Amino acid sequence: MLSHSMGGYVALSYLEKFPEDVLALLLINSTPEKDSEERIINRERAIELIKKKKEHL
C-alpha cells in the first residue's frame, strides 16, 4: 500500500482494521506519529488561507 500526505492517515487506519490485507506500507510526506501542535496550527492556517482565496475568485 502506498499513501501520500493525508492519505497516510487513511492507510494507517486501514492497516489497523485489516492488517491481513496489507503486505507493506509506504508513507510519502506522511508519518505514523501524531501531529505536533505547531503542525496542526499551520495546517489550520493554510486551510483558512485557501478558503479566503477561494472567496476572492
CHARMM-style PDB file with segment names, atoms N, HN, CA, C and O in Angstrom:
ATOM      1  N   MET     1       0.854  -1.161   0.000  1.00  0.00      PROA
ATOM      2  CA  MET     1       0.000   0.000   0.000  1.00  0.00      PROA
ATOM      3  C   MET     1       0.907   1.232   0.000  1.00  0.00      PROA
ATOM      4  O   MET     1       1.903   1.282   0.721  1.00  0.00      PROA
ATOM      5  N   LEU     2       0.557   2.196  -0.798  1.00  0.00      PROA
ATOM      6  HN  LEU     2      -0.253   2.155  -1.384  1.00  0.00      PROA
ATOM      7  CA  LEU     2       1.306   3.438  -0.930  1.00  0.00      PROA
ATOM      8  C   LEU     2       0.364   4.593  -0.603  1.00  0.00      PROA
ATOM      9  O   LEU     2      -0.766   4.637  -1.090  1.00  0.00      PROA
ATOM     10  N   SER     3       0.830   5.520   0.219  1.00  0.00      PROA
ATOM     11  HN  SER     3       1.747   5.485   0.614  1.00  0.00      PROA
ATOM     12  CA  SER     3      -0.018   6.675   0.553  1.00  0.00      PROA
ATOM     13  C   SER     3       0.816   7.932   0.576  1.00  0.00      PROA
ATOM     14  O   SER     3       2.023   7.893   0.813  1.00  0.00      PROA
ATOM     15  N   HSD     4       0.154   9.051   0.325  1.00  0.00      PROA
ATOM     16  HN  HSD     4      -0.827   9.082   0.133  1.00  0.00      PROA
ATOM     17  CA  HSD     4       0.820  10.345   0.274  1.00  0.00      PROA
ATOM     18  C   HSD     4       0.092  11.321   1.183  1.00  0.00      PROA
ATOM     19  O   HSD     4      -1.135  11.418   1.139  1.00  0.00      PROA
ATOM     20  N   SER     5       0.833  12.039   2.000  1.00  0.00      PROA
ATOM     21  HN  SER     5       1.830  11.961   2.036  1.00  0.00      PROA
ATOM     22  CA  SER     5       0.316  13.109   2.825  1.00  0.00      PROA
ATOM     23  C   SER     5      -0.851  12.645   3.688  1.00  0.00      PROA
ATOM     24  O   SER     5      -0.691  11.722   4.487  1.00  0.00      PROA
ATOM     25  N   MET     6      -2.017  13.261   3.546  1.00  0.00      PROA
ATOM     26  HN  MET     6      -2.148  14.011   2.897  1.00  0.00      PROA
ATOM     27  CA  MET     6      -3.179  12.908   4.363  1.00  0.00      PROA
ATOM     28  C   MET     6      -3.613  11.466   4.131  1.00  0.00      PROA
ATOM     29  O   MET     6      -4.232  10.856   5.003  1.00  0.00      PROA
ATOM     30  N   GLY     7      -3.298  10.923   2.973  1.00  0.00      PROA
ATOM     31  HN  GLY     7      -2.795  11.418   2.265  1.00  0.00      PROA
ATOM     32  CA  GLY     7      -3.611   9.524   2.696  1.00  0.00      PROA
ATOM     33  C   GLY     7      -2.922   8.576   3.666  1.00  0.00      PROA
ATOM     34  O   GLY     7      -3.350   7.436   3.842  1.00  0.00      PROA
ATOM     35  N   GLY     8      -1.859   9.050   4.290  1.00  0.00      PROA
ATOM     36  HN  GLY     8      -1.511   9.977   4.147  1.00  0.00      PROA
ATOM     37  CA  GLY     8      -1.163   8.242   5.287  1.00  0.00      PROA
ATOM     38  C   GLY     8      -2.059   7.910   6.467  1.00  0.00      PROA
ATOM     39  O   GLY     8      -2.012   6.799   6.995  1.00  0.00      PROA
ATOM     40  N   TYR     9      -2.875   8.871   6.880  1.00  0.00      PROA
ATOM     41  HN  TYR     9      -2.913   9.773   6.451  1.00  0.00      PROA
ATOM     42  CA  TYR     9      -3.809   8.623   7.977  1.00  0.00      PROA
ATOM     43  C   TYR     9      -4.827   7.557   7.577  1.00  0.00      PROA
ATOM     44  O   TYR     9      -5.174   6.680   8.368  1.00  0.00      PROA
ATOM     45  N   VAL    10      -5.293   7.650   6.341  1.00  0.00      PROA
ATOM     46  HN  VAL    10      -5.011   8.363   5.698  1.00  0.00      PROA
ATOM     47  CA  VAL    10      -6.261   6.673   5.840  1.00  0.00      PROA
ATOM     48  C   VAL    10      -5.619   5.289   5.780  1.00  0.00      PROA
ATOM     49  O   VAL    10      -6.216   4.302   6.209  1.00  0.00      PROA
ATOM     50  N   ALA    11      -4.408   5.224   5.249  1.00  0.00      PROA
ATOM     51  HN  ALA    11      -3.923   6.025   4.901  1.00  0.00      PROA
ATOM     52  CA  ALA    11      -3.711   3.946   5.122  1.00  0.00      PROA
ATOM     53  C   ALA    11      -3.446   3.321   6.494  1.00  0.00      PROA
ATOM     54  O   ALA    11      -3.613   2.114   6.664  1.00  0.00      PROA
ATOM     55  N   LEU    12      -3.038   4.124   7.461  1.00  0.00      PROA
ATOM     56  HN  LEU    12      -2.903   5.105   7.323  1.00  0.00      PROA
ATOM     57  CA  LEU    12      -2.779   3.593   8.798  1.00  0.00      PROA
ATOM     58  C   LEU    12      -4.060   3.097   9.463  1.00  0.00      PROA
ATOM     59  O   LEU    12      -4.055   2.087  10.166  1.00  0.00      PROA
ATOM     60  N   SER    13      -5.147   3.814   9.233  1.00  0.00      PROA
ATOM     61  HN  SER    13      -5.151   4.634   8.661  1.00  0.00      PROA
ATOM     62  CA  SER    13      -6.434   3.380   9.771  1.00  0.00      PROA
ATOM     63  C   SER    13      -6.854   2.050   9.138  1.00  0.00      PROA
ATOM     64  O   SER    13      -7.333   1.147   9.825  1.00  0.00      PROA
ATOM     65  N   TYR    14      -6.669   1.946   7.829  1.00  0.00      PROA
ATOM     66  HN  TYR    14      -6.280   2.679   7.271  1.00  0.00      PROA
ATOM     67  CA  TYR    14      -6.987   0.700   7.121  1.00  0.00      PROA
ATOM     68  C   TYR    14      -6.128  -0.437   7.664  1.00  0.00      PROA
ATOM     69  O   TYR    14      -6.622  -1.540   7.896  1.00  0.00      PROA
ATOM     70  N   LEU    15      -4.856  -0.165   7.864  1.00  0.00      PROA
ATOM     71  HN  LEU    15      -4.455   0.732   7.676  1.00  0.00      PROA
ATOM     72  CA  LEU    15      -3.936  -1.175   8.375  1.00  0.00      PROA
ATOM     73  C   LEU    15      -4.382  -1.685   9.741  1.00  0.00      PROA
ATOM     74  O   LEU    15      -4.292  -2.882  10.014  1.00  0.00      PROA
ATOM     75  N   GLU    16      -4.862  -0.790  10.601  1.00  0.00      PROA
ATOM     76  HN  GLU    16      -4.935   0.183  10.380  1.00  0.00      PROA
ATOM     77  CA  GLU    16      -5.342  -1.196  11.922  1.00  0.00      PROA
ATOM     78  C   GLU    16      -6.553  -2.128  11.816  1.00  0.00      PROA
ATOM     79  O   GLU    16      -6.680  -3.079  12.587  1.00  0.00      PROA
ATOM     80  N   LYS    17      -7.429  -1.852  10.867  1.00  0.00      PROA
ATOM     81  HN  LYS    17      -7.325  -1.079  10.241  1.00  0.00      PROA
ATOM     82  CA  LYS    17      -8.665  -2.635  10.739  1.00  0.00      PROA
ATOM     83  C   LYS    17      -8.474  -3.927   9.948  1.00  0.00      PROA
ATOM     84  O   LYS    17      -9.124  -4.934  10.227  1.00  0.00      PROA
ATOM     85  N   PHE    18      -7.580  -3.892   8.964  1.00  0.00      PROA
ATOM     86  HN  PHE    18      -7.051  -3.074   8.738  1.00  0.00      PROA
ATOM     87  CA  PHE    18      -7.405  -5.040   8.071  1.00  0.00      PROA
ATOM     88  C   PHE    18      -5.922  -5.382   7.884  1.00  0.00      PROA
ATOM     89  O   PHE    18      -5.430  -5.352   6.756  1.00  0.00      PROA
ATOM     90  N   PRO    19      -5.216  -5.700   8.944  1.00  0.00      PROA
ATOM     91  CA  PRO    19      -3.765  -5.946   8.813  1.00  0.00      PROA
ATOM     92  C   PRO    19      -3.428  -7.108   7.875  1.00  0.00      PROA
ATOM     93  O   PRO    19      -2.354  -7.127   7.273  1.00  0.00      PROA
ATOM     94  N   GLU    20      -4.333  -8.066   7.750  1.00  0.00      PROA
ATOM     95  HN  GLU    20      -5.205  -8.051   8.239  1.00  0.00      PROA
ATOM     96  CA  GLU    20      -4.065  -9.213   6.878  1.00  0.00      PROA
ATOM     97  C   GLU    20      -4.085  -8.836   5.395  1.00  0.00      PROA
ATOM     98  O   GLU    20      -3.581  -9.586   4.559  1.00  0.00      PROA
ATOM     99  N   ASP    21      -4.663  -7.678   5.067  1.00  0.00      PROA
ATOM    100  HN  ASP    21      -5.072  -7.069   5.746  1.00  0.00      PROA
ATOM    101  CA  ASP    21      -4.735  -7.235   3.671  1.00  0.00      PROA
ATOM    102  C   ASP    21      -3.501  -6.449   3.221  1.00  0.00      PROA
ATOM    103  O   ASP    21      -3.332  -6.197   2.027  1.00  0.00      PROA
ATOM    104  N   VAL    22      -2.651  -6.066   4.151  1.00  0.00      PROA
ATOM    105  HN  VAL    22      -2.788  -6.270   5.120  1.00  0.00      PROA
ATOM    106  CA  VAL    22      -1.530  -5.171   3.831  1.00  0.00      PROA
ATOM    107  C   VAL    22      -0.214  -5.929   3.942  1.00  0.00      PROA
ATOM    108  O   VAL    22       0.176  -6.379   5.019  1.00  0.00      PROA
ATOM    109  N   LEU    23       0.456  -6.058   2.812  1.00  0.00      PROA
ATOM    110  HN  LEU    23       0.140  -5.692   1.936  1.00  0.00      PROA
ATOM    111  CA  LEU    23       1.761  -6.716   2.787  1.00  0.00      PROA
ATOM    112  C   LEU    23       2.861  -5.741   3.207  1.00  0.00      PROA
ATOM    113  O   LEU    23       3.791  -6.111   3.923  1.00  0.00      PROA
ATOM    114  N   ALA    24       2.741  -4.473   2.746  1.00  0.00      PROA
ATOM    115  HN  ALA    24       1.985  -4.172   2.164  1.00  0.00      PROA
ATOM    116  CA  ALA    24       3.724  -3.441   3.062  1.00  0.00      PROA
ATOM    117  C   ALA    24       3.026  -2.087   3.001  1.00  0.00      PROA
ATOM    118  O   ALA    24       1.994  -1.929   2.350  1.00  0.00      PROA
ATOM    119  N   LEU    25       3.606  -1.128   3.685  1.00  0.00      PROA
ATOM    120  HN  LEU    25       4.445  -1.255   4.214  1.00  0.00      PROA
ATOM    121  CA  LEU    25       3.037   0.215   3.722  1.00  0.00      PROA
ATOM    122  C   LEU    25       4.153   1.225   3.517  1.00  0.00      PROA
ATOM    123  O   LEU    25       5.160   1.198   4.223  1.00  0.00      PROA
ATOM    124  N   LEU    26       3.972   2.113   2.553  1.00  0.00      PROA
ATOM    125  HN  LEU    26       3.153   2.135   1.979  1.00  0.00      PROA
ATOM    126  CA  LEU    26       4.939   3.168   2.267  1.00  0.00      PROA
ATOM    127  C   LEU    26       4.243   4.509   2.454  1.00  0.00      PROA
ATOM    128  O   LEU    26       3.265   4.801   1.765  1.00  0.00      PROA
ATOM    129  N   LEU    27       4.734   5.320   3.369  1.00  0.00      PROA
ATOM    130  HN  LEU    27       5.528   5.084   3.928  1.00  0.00      PROA
ATOM    131  CA  LEU    27       4.185   6.649   3.630  1.00  0.00      PROA
ATOM    132  C   LEU    27       5.099   7.689   2.987  1.00  0.00      PROA
ATOM    133  O   LEU    27       6.293   7.739   3.281  1.00  0.00      PROA
ATOM    134  N   ILE    28       4.540   8.512   2.115  1.00  0.00      PROA
ATOM    135  HN  ILE    28       3.570   8.471   1.876  1.00  0.00      PROA
ATOM    136  CA  ILE    28       5.304   9.570   1.457  1.00  0.00      PROA
ATOM    137  C   ILE    28       4.768  10.905   1.949  1.00  0.00      PROA
ATOM    138  O   ILE    28       3.570  11.169   1.847  1.00  0.00      PROA
ATOM    139  N   ASN    29       5.645  11.748   2.483  1.00  0.00      PROA
ATOM    140  HN  ASN    29       6.618  11.533   2.566  1.00  0.00      PROA
ATOM    141  CA  ASN    29       5.256  13.030   3.076  1.00  0.00      PROA
ATOM    142  C   ASN    29       4.167  12.831   4.117  1.00  0.00      PROA
ATOM    143  O   ASN    29       3.226  13.620   4.207  1.00  0.00      PROA
ATOM    144  N   SER    30       4.304  11.779   4.893  1.00  0.00      PROA
ATOM    145  HN  SER    30       5.069  11.139   4.820  1.00  0.00      PROA
ATOM    146  CA  SER    30       3.362  11.455   5.952  1.00  0.00      PROA
ATOM    147  C   SER    30       4.155  10.802   7.071  1.00  0.00      PROA
ATOM    148  O   SER    30       5.340  10.512   6.907  1.00  0.00      PROA
ATOM    149  N   THR    31       3.523  10.574   8.183  1.00  0.00      PROA
ATOM    150  HN  THR    31       2.560  10.809   8.316  1.00  0.00      PROA
ATOM    151  CA  THR    31       4.201   9.966   9.313  1.00  0.00      PROA
ATOM    152  C   THR    31       3.207   9.194  10.163  1.00  0.00      PROA
ATOM    153  O   THR    31       2.031   9.554  10.215  1.00  0.00      PROA
ATOM    154  N   PRO    32       3.655   8.145  10.826  1.00  0.00      PROA
ATOM    155  CA  PRO    32       2.755   7.426  11.722  1.00  0.00      PROA
ATOM    156  C   PRO    32       2.595   8.136  13.067  1.00  0.00      PROA
ATOM    157  O   PRO    32       1.774   7.730  13.889  1.00  0.00      PROA
ATOM    158  N   GLU    33       3.368   9.181  13.289  1.00  0.00      PROA
ATOM    159  HN  GLU    33       4.035   9.511  12.621  1.00  0.00      PROA
ATOM    160  CA  GLU    33       3.321   9.927  14.544  1.00  0.00      PROA
ATOM    161  C   GLU    33       2.175  10.936  14.546  1.00  0.00      PROA
ATOM    162  O   GLU    33       1.771  11.427  13.493  1.00  0.00      PROA
ATOM    163  N   LYS    34       1.664  11.237  15.716  1.00  0.00      PROA
ATOM    164  HN  LYS    34       1.992  10.838  16.572  1.00  0.00      PROA
ATOM    165  CA  LYS    34       0.627  12.258  15.867  1.00  0.00      PROA
ATOM    166  C   LYS    34       1.208  13.620  15.494  1.00  0.00      PROA
ATOM    167  O   LYS    34       2.374  13.897  15.774  1.00  0.00      PROA
ATOM    168  N   ASP    35       0.394  14.471  14.862  1.00  0.00      PROA
ATOM    169  HN  ASP    35      -0.553  14.245  14.635  1.00  0.00      PROA
ATOM    170  CA  ASP    35       0.851  15.812  14.502  1.00  0.00      PROA
ATOM    171  C   ASP    35       1.169  16.631  15.745  1.00  0.00      PROA
ATOM    172  O   ASP    35       0.477  16.536  16.759  1.00  0.00      PROA
ATOM    173  N   SER    36       2.222  17.436  15.654  1.00  0.00      PROA
ATOM    174  HN  SER    36       2.783  17.514  14.830  1.00  0.00      PROA
ATOM    175  CA  SER    36       2.555  18.344  16.741  1.00  0.00      PROA
ATOM    176  C   SER    36       1.554  19.501  16.746  1.00  0.00      PROA
ATOM    177  O   SER    36       0.855  19.732  15.760  1.00  0.00      PROA
ATOM    178  N   GLU    37       1.493  20.214  17.850  1.00  0.00      PROA
ATOM    179  HN  GLU    37       2.060  20.026  18.652  1.00  0.00      PROA
ATOM    180  CA  GLU    37       0.595  21.380  17.937  1.00  0.00      PROA
ATOM    181  C   GLU    37       0.935  22.403  16.857  1.00  0.00      PROA
ATOM    182  O   GLU    37       0.040  23.005  16.262  1.00  0.00      PROA
ATOM    183  N   GLU    38       2.232  22.599  16.604  1.00  0.00      PROA
ATOM    184  HN  GLU    38       2.959  22.110  17.087  1.00  0.00      PROA
ATOM    185  CA  GLU    38       2.658  23.550  15.576  1.00  0.00      PROA
ATOM    186  C   GLU    38       2.157  23.117  14.194  1.00  0.00      PROA
ATOM    187  O   GLU    38       1.699  23.944  13.405  1.00  0.00      PROA
ATOM    188  N   ARG    39       2.248  21.843  13.918  1.00  0.00      PROA
ATOM    189  HN  ARG    39       2.620  21.172  14.558  1.00  0.00      PROA
ATOM    190  CA  ARG    39       1.799  21.339  12.608  1.00  0.00      PROA
ATOM    191  C   ARG    39       0.285  21.503  12.455  1.00  0.00      PROA
ATOM    192  O   ARG    39      -0.198  21.854  11.379  1.00  0.00      PROA
ATOM    193  N   ILE    40      -0.447  21.254  13.515  1.00  0.00      PROA
ATOM    194  HN  ILE    40      -0.054  20.969  14.389  1.00  0.00      PROA
ATOM    195  CA  ILE    40      -1.907  21.423  13.492  1.00  0.00      PROA
ATOM    196  C   ILE    40      -2.263  22.883  13.230  1.00  0.00      PROA
ATOM    197  O   ILE    40      -3.136  23.176  12.412  1.00  0.00      PROA
ATOM    198  N   ILE    41      -1.591  23.796  13.920  1.00  0.00      PROA
ATOM    199  HN  ILE    41      -0.882  23.558  14.584  1.00  0.00      PROA
ATOM    200  CA  ILE    41      -1.841  25.228  13.741  1.00  0.00      PROA
ATOM    201  C   ILE    41      -1.523  25.646  12.310  1.00  0.00      PROA
ATOM    202  O   ILE    41      -2.298  26.376  11.692  1.00  0.00      PROA
ATOM    203  N   ASN    42      -0.396  25.190  11.782  1.00  0.00      PROA
ATOM    204  HN  ASN    42       0.233  24.597  12.284  1.00  0.00      PROA
ATOM    205  CA  ASN    42      -0.007  25.538  10.406  1.00  0.00      PROA
ATOM    206  C   ASN    42      -1.000  24.998   9.385  1.00  0.00      PROA
ATOM    207  O   ASN    42      -1.314  25.678   8.409  1.00  0.00      PROA
ATOM    208  N   ARG    43      -1.499  23.776   9.602  1.00  0.00      PROA
ATOM    209  HN  ARG    43      -1.243  23.223  10.396  1.00  0.00      PROA
ATOM    210  CA  ARG    43      -2.475  23.200   8.682  1.00  0.00      PROA
ATOM    211  C   ARG    43      -3.778  24.005   8.721  1.00  0.00      PROA
ATOM    212  O   ARG    43      -4.359  24.300   7.677  1.00  0.00      PROA
ATOM    213  N   GLU    44      -4.232  24.359   9.927  1.00  0.00      PROA
ATOM    214  HN  GLU    44      -3.760  24.119  10.775  1.00  0.00      PROA
ATOM    215  CA  GLU    44      -5.461  25.153  10.056  1.00  0.00      PROA
ATOM    216  C   GLU    44      -5.297  26.526   9.413  1.00  0.00      PROA
ATOM    217  O   GLU    44      -6.228  27.037   8.790  1.00  0.00      PROA
ATOM    218  N   ARG    45      -4.128  27.118   9.562  1.00  0.00      PROA
ATOM    219  HN  ARG    45      -3.372  26.702  10.069  1.00  0.00      PROA
ATOM    220  CA  ARG    45      -3.836  28.411   8.949  1.00  0.00      PROA
ATOM    221  C   ARG    45      -3.882  28.305   7.422  1.00  0.00      PROA
ATOM    222  O   ARG    45      -4.423  29.179   6.745  1.00  0.00      PROA
ATOM    223  N   ALA    46      -3.311  27.227   6.895  1.00  0.00      PROA
ATOM    224  HN  ALA    46      -2.871  26.517   7.445  1.00  0.00      PROA
ATOM    225  CA  ALA    46      -3.322  27.020   5.444  1.00  0.00      PROA
ATOM    226  C   ALA    46      -4.743  26.809   4.933  1.00  0.00      PROA
ATOM    227  O   ALA    46      -5.095  27.317   3.868  1.00  0.00      PROA
ATOM    228  N   ILE    47      -5.559  26.071   5.670  1.00  0.00      PROA
ATOM    229  HN  ILE    47      -5.273  25.658   6.535  1.00  0.00      PROA
ATOM    230  CA  ILE    47      -6.951  25.849   5.261  1.00  0.00      PROA
ATOM    231  C   ILE    47      -7.705  27.165   5.213  1.00  0.00      PROA
ATOM    232  O   ILE    47      -8.453  27.412   4.268  1.00  0.00      PROA
ATOM    233  N   GLU    48      -7.523  28.009   6.208  1.00  0.00      PROA
ATOM    234  HN  GLU    48      -6.915  27.808   6.976  1.00  0.00      PROA
ATOM    235  CA  GLU    48      -8.209  29.309   6.239  1.00  0.00      PROA
ATOM    236  C   GLU    48      -7.759  30.192   5.081  1.00  0.00      PROA
ATOM    237  O   GLU    48      -8.575  30.887   4.475  1.00  0.00      PROA
ATOM    238  N   LEU    49      -6.474  30.168   4.774  1.00  0.00      PROA
ATOM    239  HN  LEU    49      -5.812  29.603   5.266  1.00  0.00      PROA
ATOM    240  CA  LEU    49      -5.954  30.950   3.655  1.00  0.00      PROA
ATOM    241  C   LEU    49      -6.569  30.475   2.345  1.00  0.00      PROA
ATOM    242  O   LEU    49      -6.955  31.293   1.510  1.00  0.00      PROA
ATOM    243  N   ILE    50      -6.662  29.177   2.161  1.00  0.00      PROA
ATOM    244  HN  ILE    50      -6.349  28.512   2.840  1.00  0.00      PROA
ATOM    245  CA  ILE    50      -7.272  28.633   0.936  1.00  0.00      PROA
ATOM    246  C   ILE    50      -8.733  29.068   0.842  1.00  0.00      PROA
ATOM    247  O   ILE    50      -9.195  29.461  -0.229  1.00  0.00      PROA
ATOM    248  N   LYS    51      -9.452  29.000   1.943  1.00  0.00      PROA
ATOM    249  HN  LYS    51      -9.076  28.681   2.813  1.00  0.00      PROA
ATOM    250  CA  LYS    51     -10.864  29.428   1.942  1.00  0.00      PROA
ATOM    251  C   LYS    51     -10.988  30.889   1.559  1.00  0.00      PROA
ATOM    252  O   LYS    51     -11.865  31.245   0.773  1.00  0.00      PROA
ATOM    253  N   LYS    52     -10.132  31.741   2.095  1.00  0.00      PROA
ATOM    254  HN  LYS    52      -9.419  31.452   2.734  1.00  0.00      PROA
ATOM    255  CA  LYS    52     -10.194  33.180   1.793  1.00  0.00      PROA
ATOM    256  C   LYS    52      -9.887  33.449   0.326  1.00  0.00      PROA
ATOM    257  O   LYS    52     -10.558  34.254  -0.319  1.00  0.00      PROA
ATOM    258  N   LYS    53      -8.868  32.770  -0.197  1.00  0.00      PROA
ATOM    259  HN  LYS    53      -8.323  32.116   0.327  1.00  0.00      PROA
ATOM    260  CA  LYS    53      -8.530  32.969  -1.615  1.00  0.00      PROA
ATOM    261  C   LYS    53      -9.651  32.480  -2.510  1.00  0.00      PROA
ATOM    262  O   LYS    53      -9.923  33.088  -3.545  1.00  0.00      PROA
ATOM    263  N   LYS    54     -10.302  31.403  -2.134  1.00  0.00      PROA
ATOM    264  HN  LYS    54     -10.081  30.910  -1.293  1.00  0.00      PROA
ATOM    265  CA  LYS    54     -11.405  30.869  -2.932  1.00  0.00      PROA
ATOM    266  C   LYS    54     -12.548  31.883  -2.986  1.00  0.00      PROA
ATOM    267  O   LYS    54     -13.188  32.042  -4.025  1.00  0.00      PROA
ATOM    268  N   GLU    55     -12.803  32.559  -1.883  1.00  0.00      PROA
ATOM    269  HN  GLU    55     -12.283  32.430  -1.038  1.00  0.00      PROA
ATOM    270  CA  GLU    55     -13.878  33.552  -1.817  1.00  0.00      PROA
ATOM    271  C   GLU    55     -13.613  34.739  -2.738  1.00  0.00      PROA
ATOM    272  O   GLU    55     -14.552  35.390  -3.197  1.00  0.00      PROA
ATOM    273  N   HSD    56     -12.346  35.020  -3.008  1.00  0.00      PROA
ATOM    274  HN  HSD    56     -11.584  34.491  -2.636  1.00  0.00      PROA
ATOM    275  CA  HSD    56     -11.983  36.176  -3.829  1.00  0.00      PROA
ATOM    276  C   HSD    56     -11.889  35.857  -5.323  1.00  0.00      PROA
ATOM    277  O   HSD    56     -11.599  36.741  -6.129  1.00  0.00      PROA
ATOM    278  N   LEU    57     -12.128  34.619  -5.689  1.00  0.00      PROA
ATOM    279  HN  LEU    57     -12.363  33.900  -5.034  1.00  0.00      PROA
ATOM    280  CA  LEU    57     -12.040  34.240  -7.108  1.00  0.00      PROA
ATOM    281  C   LEU    57     -13.276  34.686  -7.859  1.00  0.00      PROA
ATOM    282  OT1 LEU    57     -13.383  34.456  -9.063  1.00  0.00      PROA
TER     283      LEU     57
END
